[in-house]
Each structure stands twice: as C-alpha cells, then as structure tokens.
Amino acid sequence: MITKGIKELCEEAEAEIETIEAADAIALQGNDDVQLVDIRDIRELWREGAVPDAQHAPRGMLEFWVDPDSPYHKEAFASGKKFIFFCAGGLRSALATKAVQDMGLRPVAHIKGGFSAWKEADGPIVEKEKK
C-alpha cells in the first residue's frame, strides 16, 4: 500500500530545494556559471523541442551521471556550475533536484512549471534532431 503519494513527495522536495521561475531561468541562460539540465525523455525533446545549450540528462540516468564513482559519470556534472533542472511540468525535476542535492551536488535548483513554463515565458526553443 502506498503511504506517500507523488503530491507529498513533490511538496517535500519543494520545501528543501531552490525553485526558480522560468523567466529567471531564461535570464540565466548563457551565464558561464550556470548549466540548464533537461531531464525529459528524448522522445519529449523530439516532439516538443529543446532549450538551446541545455544538457540532456534523462531522469533514469541522472544519479549515475552525477556520481563521480559511477562508470556512467559525466564530467559536465563535476564543473562546479549551478545546475538548474527542468522536466515537462516541474514534478520530475523537483524530485530529481532533491535527489542530486541529497547526493551533495550544489548549487542546484529547478524551474517551476518546467518546459511548459519556459515556453509560456517565451524562452528560446530549438528542434531536437533524431540521431
């Protein structure tokens, strides 16, 4: 039996992480000390588009890519930059941000409302080509 649902998990995560508005994330885009991280599934990027220069890190691999002791570690996560995570609507990224914060990755934040909020705030979007 489920004792804690996704609503409670997301509320708990939001209480412990930094959440930023899409407009603020758009203003930070291109800052050398900031890395936007898109955790959506690749099919979502193909269908909806992508944020220019955002690092794609599928949610299922994120912790493995962040952990320097993992055989899947990605050096991008050892850069010392501030990582701002986003998903489609802000729920997966809230949980992901809490997870990597709990791992010790700092500074981190996530975009309230995710990619949907990014689009509504007129953030730039590019087509993601299938490889």
C-alpha positions as CSV (number, residue, x, y, z in Angstrom):
1,M,0.0,0.0,0.0
2,I,1.2,3.5,-0.9
3,T,1.7,5.6,2.2
4,K,3.0,8.7,0.5
5,G,1.9,9.8,-3.0
6,I,3.6,11.9,-5.6
7,K,1.9,15.0,-4.3
8,E,3.5,14.6,-0.9
9,L,6.9,13.7,-2.3
10,C,6.9,16.7,-4.6
11,E,5.8,19.0,-1.7
12,E,8.6,17.7,0.5
13,A,11.1,18.2,-2.3
14,E,9.9,21.7,-3.0
15,A,10.4,22.5,0.7
16,E,14.1,21.6,0.6
17,I,15.2,22.8,-2.8
18,E,15.5,26.1,-4.7
19,T,12.8,26.7,-7.2
20,I,13.1,29.4,-9.7
21,E,10.6,31.0,-12.1
22,A,11.0,30.3,-15.9
23,A,11.7,34.0,-16.6
24,D,14.6,33.9,-14.1
25,A,16.0,30.8,-15.8
26,I,15.7,32.4,-19.2
27,A,17.7,35.4,-17.8
28,L,20.4,33.0,-16.6
29,Q,20.7,31.1,-19.9
30,G,24.1,31.7,-21.3
31,N,25.7,32.5,-18.0
32,D,29.0,30.6,-17.8
33,D,28.4,29.7,-14.2
34,V,25.0,28.1,-14.9
35,Q,24.1,24.8,-16.7
36,L,20.4,24.1,-17.6
37,V,19.7,20.4,-17.4
38,D,16.7,18.8,-19.3
39,I,15.7,15.6,-17.7
40,R,12.9,14.8,-20.1
41,D,12.8,11.6,-22.1
42,I,14.5,12.0,-25.5
43,R,11.1,11.5,-27.2
44,E,9.8,14.5,-25.4
45,L,12.6,16.6,-26.8
46,W,12.0,15.3,-30.3
47,R,8.3,16.1,-30.0
48,E,8.3,19.4,-28.1
49,G,11.7,20.9,-28.8
50,A,14.7,21.6,-26.6
51,V,16.3,24.5,-24.8
52,P,19.4,25.7,-26.6
53,D,22.6,24.6,-24.8
54,A,20.8,22.7,-22.1
55,Q,22.5,19.5,-21.1
56,H,20.2,16.5,-21.7
57,A,20.3,14.0,-18.8
58,P,17.5,11.5,-18.9
59,R,15.9,11.2,-15.5
60,G,16.6,7.4,-15.3
61,M,20.4,8.1,-15.6
62,L,20.8,11.3,-13.7
63,E,22.1,9.9,-10.4
64,F,24.5,7.7,-12.3
65,W,25.8,10.6,-14.4
66,V,26.3,12.8,-11.3
67,D,28.1,10.3,-9.2
68,P,31.9,10.5,-9.9
69,D,32.3,6.9,-8.8
70,S,29.8,5.6,-11.3
71,P,31.0,4.1,-14.5
72,Y,28.4,6.3,-16.2
73,H,29.7,9.6,-14.7
74,K,29.6,12.6,-17.0
75,E,32.3,15.3,-16.4
76,A,29.8,18.0,-17.0
77,F,28.4,17.4,-13.5
78,A,31.8,18.0,-12.0
79,S,32.1,21.5,-13.4
80,G,31.2,23.4,-10.3
81,K,28.5,25.3,-12.1
82,K,25.0,25.9,-10.7
83,F,22.7,23.2,-12.2
84,I,19.1,24.2,-13.0
85,F,17.0,21.1,-13.8
86,F,13.7,21.0,-15.6
87,C,11.2,18.5,-17.0
88,A,7.9,19.0,-18.8
89,G,5.9,20.4,-15.9
90,G,8.2,20.6,-12.8
91,L,7.3,17.5,-10.9
92,R,10.1,15.1,-12.1
93,S,12.6,18.0,-11.8
94,A,11.6,18.7,-8.2
95,L,12.3,15.1,-7.3
96,A,15.5,15.0,-9.4
97,T,16.8,18.2,-7.9
98,K,16.2,16.9,-4.4
99,A,17.9,13.6,-5.2
100,V,21.1,15.2,-6.6
101,Q,21.1,17.7,-3.7
102,D,20.9,14.8,-1.3
103,M,23.9,13.3,-3.2
104,G,25.9,16.5,-2.4
105,L,25.7,18.3,-5.8
106,R,25.4,22.0,-5.2
107,P,24.3,24.6,-6.1
108,V,21.1,23.2,-7.7
109,A,17.6,24.4,-8.5
110,H,14.7,23.6,-10.7
111,I,12.3,25.5,-12.9
112,K,8.8,25.9,-11.5
113,G,6.5,24.6,-14.2
114,G,9.3,23.1,-16.2
115,F,9.5,23.2,-20.0
116,S,5.8,24.3,-20.2
117,A,6.6,27.4,-18.1
118,W,9.7,28.0,-20.2
119,K,7.6,28.1,-23.4
120,E,4.9,30.3,-21.8
121,A,7.7,32.7,-20.8
122,D,8.8,32.8,-24.4
123,G,12.1,31.0,-23.7
124,P,14.1,30.0,-26.8
125,I,13.4,26.6,-28.2
126,V,15.2,24.6,-30.9
127,E,14.3,21.5,-32.7
128,K,16.0,18.3,-31.4
129,E,17.1,16.2,-34.3
130,K,16.8,12.4,-34.1
131,K,20.2,10.8,-34.3
